[in-house]
Amino acid sequence: MVEFIKKANSLFCALENEFLEIEPWGRNAMRVRCTPSREIKQDWISALINKGDFQAEIIINENEVSIQNGHIKINLSSRGELSFINTKKGQEFLKEKAIHPLSIPARAYKDLKGDLYHIDCSFEAYDDEHIYGLGQHQHGRLDQKGCVIELIQRNTEISIPFFVSSKGYGFLWNNPAIGRVELGNTATHWVAEAAPQIDYWITAGDTPAEIMSNYADVSGHAPTFPEWASGFWQSKLRYASQAEVEAVAREYHERNLPLSVIVVDFFHWTRQGDWQFDPQFWPDPAGMVKRLQKLGIKVMVSFWPTVNRLSNNFAEMWHKKYIIRNKSGSAAQMYFVDVQAEEGIYQHYYDATHPGARKFIWERAKKGYYKHGIDVFWLDACEPEMSPFMPENLRFYAGDGEAVANSYPKYHVQGFYEGFKEEGEEAPLFLCRSAWAGSQQYGAAVWSGDIQSTFSALRAQVTAGLNMGLSGIPWWTCDIGGFRGGESTSHDFRELIIRWFQYGAFCPIFRLHGHRLPNTDDFSGGPNEVWSFGEEAYQIIQRTMALRERMRPYIMEQMAITSETGTPLMRALFVDFPSDAVCYQIADQYMFGTDLLVAPVLDAKKHSRKVYLPDNSYWKEAWTDTVYKGGQWITVDAPLDQIPLFLRGEVNLPIKEKI
């Protein structure tokens, strides 16, 4: 027996073995929750924070059971199966699909321990559909159709279960569980390894920009982008001392090179979990910060969520249950080197899902760093990066590891953001190696992790960054030159880093980092400053840095639009040109704001490339002022010292240096 009930502003369905609730949630959007338990959990982890005031139109009669919010309508069959209609277009754009037509419905559950279930949820697939977003992945594809995407956080792989479809809808799998999504030709299939219920959000929109705006409204808009963050960031594997950091900063100043941020990376501490400078090498951090501030340079400090059992804070954190527990065996989760541990030592992770632990961590960061004037933090290894990563063995404050683990990076940055706001900081920004749906509201600027120093990795970052923007995370960057490998004296690497610098200048954050060869005994790596790669590369990089400086007013103007609308600064062509079918296939070009098309060179020894110019506009090649009509492919020169750039219509931007 199926019973349909109108409850206030939601539609409730009682099936033989399942409860289902649908309610309006945001503009032209619905939230769907289903469970075989006795009730739907209202307090389960969710990325949805802003419901808005939208009234549903609910119909329950013999001929129709439906709920409508604006332009989206959900029809329910007599068996509780769902189909989704865009009422403005009068078209069905999605429907559930039984996993097996005779025996397994579209929503299937298997009992686990307690109130958790292994969940399968299946939808119809469409041959002409393209799917974008779903976080950051290194497979090099922009269109995710045909992919199997793990829903798990790993170094370089970020799980954000939101996508934008070319069929005119956005879909959030509002579930922090470990799992996967299979974007096949026969079905779109979501799997949660352990969860109390199905929970997803869906919106209809005329354009990708409208869909992303709807999503930002319910999951949180990115805050105001701080002006300093639009400049150049200098980093390497590790600066070993205060003296070294200050010497590098002075060198930038003496060379008249723009520098906004310099980074103090790992092993600056006494032990992991002390969250303080080692006074032997950092005797006056407050003085260092003040001296660099006079040069217009901010100091960023790397902060890891790992806790050494021998650290000053471990005993208190363990007693207060601020450490992630293992269900069986020791609570250690990572074997890694540390200061005062020649052969390595087992590390633990603090539990970011615990409100008390987040508060504790911020107080330690405040005492160890913020009191010295450091107001920029690099939240590294925040997947968290365990080895082996076995979420089924973890017990968090928020619940079972398989059920909640993907939310860890969001909780982690939330703790820092709330601490900063309590201190009166107006525009916090945190560099994070991982994120989950909604992390953008807490000032999370995400980078793509420990990628390789190769041209193929450079190409993969273009699609990784575009899909992150389409996942609602607009503040994104990568390690210029890649992280793993690359020797400053290598001719091939010098070509790579020039091309990567040109791309990096047109990323939301312009940041040099990497573990350069040769390795060193103190984990500092090889040289990685802009003058480290030979005179030819230095001259080109210097001009690229000057170009970024000229572009900063435009970047800040566009970032204000991003904060207001949810449309990322760096975005796929189809966001601005949704009626041009070719744009849905272009994975190696992008728009940088409303007025600039960027076509980076992504292959070695290439000095020209094909570029597609979207229809319904005219385009001016920035270096030659040649004007082209849109809707065509062209081949343009791309000498080593130039990145192909095109200005839209009559727009003028300061691309060329004034003579």
ROKOLBA-892209 format. One record per residue (C-alpha): x, z, y; residue in three letters. Coordinates in steps of 0.05 Angstrom, whole numbers, plus 5000, padded with zeros to 4 digits. Layout:
BEGIN
XZYALA;...
***
This chain:
BEGIN
500050005000MET;502449825070VAL;500050215131GLU;501249965203PHE;500550475259ILE;501350445334LYS;505251055357LYS;505651105433ALA;510050505452ASN;512450335382SER;509950005318LEU;510550425256PHE;510050155185CYS;509350585123ALA;511250205060LEU;511250454989GLU;518650644991ASN;520650565064GLU;518850755135PHE;519850245191LEU;519550335266GLU;520149795320ILE;520249945394GLU;522049595459PRO;529149755481TRP;531549395543GLY;529648735574ARG;526848225523ASN;529448665467ALA;527349085408MET;530449635366ARG;528849635291VAL;529950245247ARG;528250315173CYS;529650845120THR;527351055050PRO;528051795072SER;522152205095ARG;523552055168GLU;527851635214ILE;533752015244LYS;533052015319GLN;539852325332ASP;544351885289TRP;550451565321ILE;548250985365SER;551150495416ALA;544450455452LEU;544250915512ILE;539350595561ASN;532350475535LYS;529150275601GLY;521850295617ASP;518749705580PHE;511749705552GLN;510349375485ALA;504348955469GLU;502249155398ILE;497048795356ILE;494549065289ILE;488748685257ASN;487048295195GLU;490247655222ASN;496447915256GLU;501148505260VAL;506148425317SER;509848765374ILE;512148415437GLN;516848605494ASN;517648075547GLY;520047435514HIS;521347725445ILE;515947815393LYS;516648085322ILE;511447905270ASN;510548325208LEU;508048045142SER;503248425097SER;509448665059ARG;513048905122GLY;517848305127GLU;520048125198LEU;520547475237SER;522847405309PHE;519946935361ILE;522146745431ASN;515246705465THR;518046335526LYS;520345765481LYS;514945855429GLY;520145845374GLN;522046285315GLU;529546405320PHE;530746895262LEU;527247195202LYS;528847655145GLU;530447345078LYS;529547685011ALA;536047794974ILE;532447574911HIS;525447274919PRO;522547644859LEU;526148314855SER;530448494917ILE;527348504986PRO;531048345051ALA;532149085062ARG;535149425001ALA;537650134990TYR;541650484935LYS;541651244933ASP;548251594946LEU;549552334953LYS;545452715004GLY;541352295052ASP;546051695051LEU;544751005021TYR;548550385006HIS;544649885049ILE;543849125046ASP;540048755100CYS;539147995096SER;536847465145PHE;535746715141GLU;541746265157ALA;541345635199TYR;545945035192ASP;546044895267ASP;547545615288GLU;554045835319HIS;555846585322ILE;560746905370TYR;563347605382GLY;563648145327LEU;569848455357GLY;577048225351GLN;579847875291HIS;586247495277GLN;583346915237HIS;583746455297GLY;576446245298ARG;571846275358LEU;565546095319ASP;564646645265GLN;559646235225LYS;562046185153GLY;566446805159CYS;566147465122VAL;567748005173ILE;569848705151GLU;566449255189LEU;572449715192ILE;577649895244GLN;584849675231ARG;590949535273ASN;589648845304THR;582548825275GLU;576949145316ILE;569849225290SER;564549145343ILE;558148935306PRO;554948535362PHE;554447775365PHE;551547235409VAL;548046665374SER;547445945397SER;540045995377LYS;538846425438GLY;539247145415TYR;544047725412GLY;544348205352PHE;547448905347LEU;548249225279TRP;547649925309ASN;551250275253ASN;558150605252PRO;558750545176ALA;564250195139ILE;561549535111GLY;561648785124ARG;557548205149VAL;557247555111GLU;555546965157LEU;554146475101GLY;550545815096ASN;545046125054THR;544146795088ALA;546847265140THR;547947905101HIS;549648585131TRP;552449145086VAL;553449885101ALA;557250275048GLU;553950925068ALA;548551035121ALA;542051425129PRO;538150825154GLN;538050115179ILE;538650075254ASP;539349435294TYR;537849165363TRP;535948455380ILE;534748085445THR;532447395465ALA;535447015524GLY;535546325555ASP;543146335563THR;549146705534PRO;550147035602ALA;543047315600GLU;544047575529ILE;550447925549MET;547048225610SER;541448495566ASN;546648795519TYR;550649115576ALA;544349435603ASP;542949805537VAL;550149955514SER;553350095581GLY;556749685635HIS;564249705646ALA;565950135706PRO;569349885769THR;575949555752PHE;581549915789PRO;585549465836GLU;592349705810TRP;590449475740ALA;590248735762SER;597748725774GLY;603648665725PHE;604849195671TRP;611949295643GLN;612949575573SER;617549545514LYS;617849885446LEU;620750515477ARG;624350755538TYR;628451335513ALA;628951745577SER;626551865647GLN;633051575674ALA;631850925637GLU;624750855662VAL;626850975734GLU;632650485728ALA;628149935703VAL;623050065758ALA;628450045811ARG;631049395783GLU;624049085791TYR;623749345862HIS;630749095880GLU;629148405852ARG;622648405894ASN;618548305831LEU;611248555831PRO;610249155785LEU;603949575781SER;605149985717VAL;611050195675ILE;609850505606VAL;612751105572VAL;611550965498ASP;612151395436PHE;617351925418PHE;617652185489HIS;614552825460TRP;617453445426THR;613053335365ARG;606752935351GLN;601053395369GLY;604853775423ASP;602653255475TRP;608253405523GLN;614853105547PHE;621353295513ASP;625053635571PRO;631753425544GLN;630352695562PHE;624652795612TRP;626953375656PRO;622653225717ASP;616552795700PRO;612853005764ALA;618852785806GLY;619252125767MET;611851985780VAL;612552125855LYS;618751695863ARG;615451115827LEU;609051205866GLN;613051085929LYS;614950405900LEU;607550255885GLY;608450355810ILE;604050775764LYS;606851125702VAL;602751045638MET;603951505579VAL;602551345506SER;598051865473PHE;597251885398TRP;591552245361PRO;596352485307THR;598153215295VAL;604553445261ASN;603454075219ARG;609454375255LEU;606754235324SER;604754775374ASN;597354605367ASN;596254495293PHE;594455215272ALA;589155295326GLU;586254605313MET;585954715238TRP;582555395247HIS;577355105294LYS;576154505248LYS;578654015299TYR;582553635245ILE;579453095202ILE;578653375132ARG;579753025066ASN;574453115012LYS;579853184959SER;587053394965GLY;591353515027SER;588553365096ALA;594752955113ALA;593052225128GLN;599451875151MET;606751915132TYR;610851725193PHE;617251875229VAL;617252385285ASP;621952745331VAL;625853275291GLN;623852945225ALA;629452515200GLU;626052295136GLU;618952275164GLY;613352765158ILE;605952765141TYR;601352725201GLN;594052935210HIS;588752645257TYR;584553045305TYR;577052935297ASP;574652545357ALA;567352605334THR;567753355347HIS;565753525420PRO;570154145419GLY;576153755393ALA;575253225448ARG;575253775500LYS;581354105469PHE;585253455468ILE;583653305541TRP;585954005561GLU;592653885526ARG;593353195558ALA;591653505625LYS;596954045617LYS;602353595587GLY;601552975631TYR;595952975682TYR;598753575719LYS;605053165731HIS;601052625766GLY;600152165707ILE;593151865710ASP;593851265664VAL;593751365588PHE;595250905531TRP;590851125472LEU;594850845415ASP;593450845340ALA;586151035353CYS;582950655295GLU;585351175270PRO;591150845234GLU;591651205167MET;595650985108SER;592250885061PRO;585850845101PHE;580651105052MET;574451295093PRO;570851495030GLU;575652085025ASN;574552325097LEU;569952845126ARG;568652825201PHE;564753315243TYR;559652745252ALA;558952625177GLY;561652255117ASP;567651805131GLY;564351165104GLU;558251305147ALA;561551455215VAL;568851235216ALA;567950615259ASN;565651035318SER;572251425322TYR;575551005378PRO;569351045421LYS;569051805416TYR;576551845430HIS;576251465495VAL;569751825515GLN;573452485514GLY;578752235562PHE;573651895607TYR;569452525613GLU;575752935627GLY;577752455683PHE;570852465714LYS;571053225715GLU;577453175755GLU;574052715805GLY;577552075784GLU;573351485809GLU;575750905766ALA;578951125700PRO;582150605655LEU;584950725586PHE;588950235544LEU;586150275473CYS;588149955408ARG;581149995380SER;573950045404ALA;566750055380TRP;560249815411ALA;559450135479GLY;566750325489SER;566749915553GLN;562550435590GLN;568350935583TYR;573650495616GLY;576550225551ALA;581549665563ALA;583149395494VAL;589349035471TRP;590248645407SER;595149105371GLY;601648965334ASP;601348215328ILE;606947735309GLN;611547375357SER;609546665338THR;605746085368PHE;600346155315SER;599346875336ALA;598946645409LEU;593546155391ARG;589746685353ALA;589747145414GLN;585646635454VAL;579846675405THR;580847425394ALA;580247555469GLY;574347095479LEU;570547415422ASN;572048115449MET;568947905515GLY;562847645477LEU;562548325442SER;561448685508GLY;568748895519ILE;570948535583PRO;577648895595TRP;582448595545TRP;589748405538THR;595248265487CYS;602748375482ASP;606047815520ILE;610947515470GLY;607647865412GLY;609648545385PHE;613148425319ARG;619748055326GLY;622547585377GLY;629747615400GLU;631147545474SER;637147085462THR;633346595417SER;631845915448HIS;625345855409ASP;623046555429PHE;624546405502ARG;619945805499GLU;614546235466LEU;614946785517ILE;614546295575ILE;608145995547ARG;605546695531TRP;606946925602PHE;602946345628GLN;597046535584TYR;597947275600GLY;597347135674ALA;590246905660PHE;588147495617CYS;584248065648PRO;590548505643ILE;597548205652PHE;602148615607ARG;608948515575LEU;610448915512HIS;613948825445GLY;618749075393HIS;624548605406ARG;630348475360LEU;635448735345PRO;632849415322ASN;636350035349THR;637650715319ASP;633351065372ASP;627250625361PHE;628050305429SER;628349585405GLY;631749015441GLY;631148865516PRO;624248655540ASN;624448615616GLU;622747955651VAL;630147815664TRP;631947915591SER;630547205567PHE;635646775605GLY;635746465674GLU;631145875660GLU;625746325631ALA;626746835687TYR;625546315741GLN;619146075708ILE;616646775693ILE;618146985764GLN;613746425790ARG;608346605740THR;608347325765MET;607747075836ALA;601846645816LEU;598347255785ARG;599547635850GLU;596147075890ARG;590347095842MET;589047845847ARG;583747815902PRO;579847295860TYR;580747725797ILE;578048345832MET;572047945860GLU;570447685790GLN;571448375759MET;566148645806ALA;561448115777ILE;563448325707THR;561749055721SER;554948865750GLU;552748335700THR;556648445635GLY;559447735637THR;566947795621PRO;572347515667LEU;575447115610MET;569946755573ARG;568446165527ALA;566345515561LEU;559245545535PHE;557746175575VAL;558045775639ASP;555845115609PHE;550545285557PRO;547344595559SER;553844235542ASP;554044205465ALA;561544055464VAL;563144715497CYS;560745105435TYR;566444785396GLN;572244905445ILE;576645485421ALA;583145375460ASP;580545345532GLN;576445835572TYR;573645995640MET;577146525681PHE;571446745725GLY;566446255754THR;571345765785ASP;577545665742LEU;578545315675LEU;584845515636VAL;587845085581ALA;594145445556PRO;599545095516VAL;599345405447LEU;604344995407ASP;611944955408ALA;615444365441LYS;608944095471LYS;609043835543HIS;602043545547SER;595343715518ARG;588143475513LYS;583143835556VAL;575543805556TYR;572243845624LEU;565044095618PRO;559243675641ASP;555143765704ASN;561143895749SER;567243585780TYR;574143865765TRP;580543855806LYS;587143905769GLU;590544485805ALA;597644225806TRP;596343495827THR;589543545862ASP;586942975818THR;579343005813VAL;575642855748TYR;568342805731LYS;566043295678GLY;563543125608GLY;570042805585GLN;576542925549TRP;583042795586ILE;590442875570THR;594643235622VAL;601943375630ASP;604244085614ALA;611644155629PRO;614744815608LEU;613845115677ASP;606344955683GLN;599845165650ILE;594044665657PRO;588944945706LEU;582644625735PHE;578544835795LEU;571044755792ARG;567644325844GLY;569844445916GLU;573045115902VAL;580045265928ASN;584345815898LEU;591645975914PRO;594545655851ILE;600245285885LYS;605545665922GLU;605545535997LYS;611745166021ILE;
***
